[in-house]
Amino acid sequence: MANLYVVGARRRKRVLREETEWNLYDAAVILELDTDTGTVRTCIEYETPPDARPNGKSSTIFKSGTLAEDLLYVCTKTEVLIYKVPGFERLNYISHPCFHDVHHVTPAPDGNLLVANTGLDMVAKVSPTGELIAALNVLGDPPWSRFSTTVDYRRVETTKPHKAHPNFIFELNGDVWVTRFHQRDAVCMNNPGMRIEIAAEAPHDGIVCGGQVFFTLVDGRIVIASSHSLKVEQIIDLKQVDGQQALLGWCRGLLPLHDGRIWVGFSRIRKTWYQENVRWVKTVFREGMHEKPTHIALYDLPNRRCIQEFDLEAHGLHVLFSIFHGHQIKGMVKAC
């Protein structure tokens, strides 16, 4: 097997106000998990500095990132950080006034960075020194038609409701793509006419592997689309694997392996979501159903079975966004 890096955040021990994402998490966290022994070590605990968040109680969360060789690109809501693994030496830090509710960062082929700037419904391209090179609205609108170039959005608590809520950027056939939560699809930023319709539920991750694109849906389903036809080939409901009788959690975080297995992340459902308009939670939840903690699980997709699970809450990680392979171990099955 392999060591894994799991990226997310730690919940505050005491929440004084109404339970909301804006103030719920006090540290961004990266864990390393040995999948053979179950040993877990904390690699990073990080807190966003005061000048890059609305107030001292604002949450710090690592959202989705990218592992490219020995460089781990991660983001908080308002920052991009680059670490060299496995030692986790921090090599770069970027924070731009337009960054708001950032959900994903990935390196571009030209050496710049692509950022899912969710709070402004855009994909931002920034240089390694933090210069904003381009801002692309994911709906095709002028990027600053709803927002201002003079506002420091790092100091703004929320810009919701979002019109698209772009979540995750990926490269496919030389083009840049992004998932859109509210439109339930993925669209090509280079050619707006190209689209992968997901439809079943709101997507998050979009991971390209072996001629296919794997998407997580928030309700615990995996969608597999062809990278050639751009059509959905399979929808796998993980809630039905092994006769599950539990609320798995908010599904986000994906690591396909080359042998038909896949690591999937789940974050515990917050109680406030039952009162909010989260349709799928109300549809899935049944009285007396067991609510699982924040965890990752290894699934054998061809045989529709769960092989392993790891509870992460005992190790101080209460919400997760990304799963990556750690340092190589002899005989391990490589990830995409």
ZICORCOR-V450437 format. One record per pair of residues at least 6 apart in sequence whose ideal C-beta (glycine too) atoms are under 6 Angstrom apart, sorted by sequence separation. I is the first residue (numbers start at 1). J is the second residue. D is the distance in Angstrom with one decimal. If there is no record, write none. Layout:
i->(I:I)
j->(J:J)
d->(D:D)
This chain:
i->(17:107:108:126:127:137:188:256:33:66:74:83:84:117:170:179:206:207:225:226:299:300:65:105:106:125:135:187:215:255:273:31:32:65:73:82:115:125:169:177:206:223:224:297:298:82:105:185:186:214:224:298:325:31:32:71:72:114:124:168:177:205:48:62:63:81:104:166:167:185:203:204:212:213:223:253:297:11:30:47:72:102:103:112:113:122:123:175:176:185:252:11:12:30:70:80:122:166:167:176:184:203:213:221:222:295:296:70:102:103:112:122:175:184:212:251:295:9:29:60:79:164:165:201:202:211:221:295:10:78:101:121:165:249:250:295:27:28:101:164:184:201:220:248:249:293:294:9:10:100:220:249:294:9:27:100:186:249:293:8:78:122:181:247:7:77:179:294:5:6:77:80:139:198:268:52:138:268:5:52:75:120:179:267:296:48:138:220:3:4:196:266:75:3:220:265:28:73:218:27:28:218:263:264:1:23:25:28:96:196:1:24:200:216:263:23:25:94:96:168:170:172:216:167:168:261:262:168:170:216:247:64:68:261:262:63:64:66:119:138:214:121:260:121:138:214:247:260:52:121:249:44:246:247:248:43:246:118:207:209:28:118:204:205:207:116:9:140:267:100:116:136:267:8:7:97:98:99:114:123:172:265:7:265:100:263:219:106:241:242:103:104:242:104:241:123:7:253:253:255:252:253:253:259:78:257:258:257:201:255:256:54:52:54:64:209:22:86:19:64:65:67:63:64:40:31:31:29:32:10:11:10:8:9:8:8:8:6:7:7:6:4:5:5:4:2:3:3:2:2:1)
j->(23:113:114:132:133:143:194:262:40:73:81:90:91:124:177:186:213:214:232:233:306:307:73:113:114:133:143:195:223:263:281:40:41:74:82:91:124:134:178:186:215:232:233:306:307:92:115:195:196:224:234:308:335:42:43:82:83:125:135:179:188:216:60:74:75:93:116:178:179:197:215:216:224:225:235:265:309:24:43:60:85:115:116:125:126:135:136:188:189:198:265:25:26:44:84:94:136:180:181:190:198:217:227:235:236:309:310:85:117:118:127:137:190:199:227:266:310:25:45:76:95:180:181:217:218:227:237:311:27:95:118:138:182:266:267:312:45:46:119:182:202:219:238:266:267:311:312:28:29:119:239:268:313:29:47:120:206:269:313:29:99:143:202:269:30:101:203:318:30:31:102:105:164:223:293:78:164:294:32:79:102:147:206:294:323:76:166:248:32:33:225:295:105:34:251:296:60:105:250:60:61:251:296:297:35:57:59:62:130:230:36:59:235:251:298:59:61:130:132:204:206:208:252:204:205:298:299:206:208:254:285:103:107:300:301:103:104:106:159:178:254:162:301:163:180:256:289:302:95:164:292:88:290:291:292:88:292:165:254:256:76:166:252:254:256:166:61:192:319:153:169:189:320:62:62:152:153:154:169:178:227:320:65:323:159:323:280:169:304:305:167:168:306:169:306:189:74:320:321:323:321:322:323:333:154:333:334:335:280:335:336:155:154:157:168:336:157:327:272:321:322:324:321:322:315:315:317:317:326:316:318:318:317:319:319:320:321:320:321:322:323:323:324:326:326:325:326:327:329:332:332)
d->(5.9:5.9:5.1:5.7:5.9:4.6:3.8:4.7:5.2:4.6:5.4:5.6:5.6:4.5:5.2:4.8:5.7:4.6:4.9:5.6:5.5:5.6:5.1:5.8:5.3:4.4:4.1:5.1:4.3:4.0:5.3:5.5:5.0:3.8:5.5:4.8:4.5:4.3:5.0:5.2:5.4:5.7:5.2:5.4:4.6:4.2:5.2:5.6:4.4:5.7:4.3:4.3:4.4:5.9:5.3:5.9:4.6:5.8:5.3:4.6:5.3:4.6:4.5:5.0:5.4:5.6:4.0:4.8:4.6:5.2:4.5:4.7:5.3:4.7:5.4:2.6:4.6:6.0:4.5:5.0:5.2:5.8:4.5:5.4:5.2:5.3:4.8:5.0:4.5:5.4:5.8:5.8:4.6:4.1:5.7:4.3:5.8:5.6:5.5:5.9:4.9:5.8:5.5:5.7:4.6:5.6:5.4:5.5:5.8:4.4:5.4:5.2:4.4:5.3:6.0:5.7:5.9:3.9:5.7:5.8:4.5:4.6:3.7:4.1:5.1:5.4:5.0:5.1:4.6:5.7:4.5:5.7:5.4:3.3:4.5:5.8:4.8:4.4:3.4:5.6:5.8:4.9:4.8:4.8:5.1:5.2:5.0:5.3:5.2:3.1:4.7:5.3:5.2:5.8:5.7:5.7:5.5:5.7:4.5:5.9:4.5:5.4:4.7:5.9:5.3:5.3:4.7:5.4:5.9:4.7:5.6:4.9:5.4:5.5:5.4:4.7:4.9:4.8:5.8:5.8:4.6:5.2:5.0:5.0:6.0:5.2:4.6:4.7:5.7:4.8:5.2:5.7:4.4:5.4:4.7:5.0:4.9:4.9:5.5:5.9:5.6:5.7:5.7:5.6:4.3:4.7:4.1:3.9:5.8:5.0:5.2:5.5:5.8:4.9:5.4:5.9:5.1:4.4:5.7:5.9:4.4:5.8:5.6:4.9:5.2:6.0:5.4:5.0:5.7:5.2:5.7:5.9:5.7:5.4:5.9:4.9:4.0:4.1:4.5:5.7:5.8:5.6:5.4:5.4:5.9:5.3:5.4:4.7:4.8:4.8:5.7:5.8:4.3:4.7:5.6:5.0:5.0:5.7:5.2:4.3:5.7:5.7:4.6:4.3:5.9:4.9:4.0:5.4:4.5:3.8:5.4:5.6:5.7:6.0:4.7:4.2:5.8:5.8:5.0:5.6:5.7:4.6:5.8:5.5:5.9:5.0:3.9:5.2:5.4:5.8:5.1:4.9:5.1:5.5:5.5:5.8:5.9:5.2:5.9:4.3:5.9:5.4:4.7:5.1:4.1:4.9:5.7:5.6:6.0:5.3:5.1:5.4:5.0:4.6:5.9:3.3:5.5:4.9:5.1:4.6:5.1:4.2:4.7:4.9:4.5:5.8:5.6:5.1:5.6:4.8:3.9:6.0:5.0:5.2:4.9:3.6:5.5:5.7:5.6:4.1:5.6:5.9:4.4:5.3:5.5:5.4:3.1:5.9:5.3:4.1:6.0)
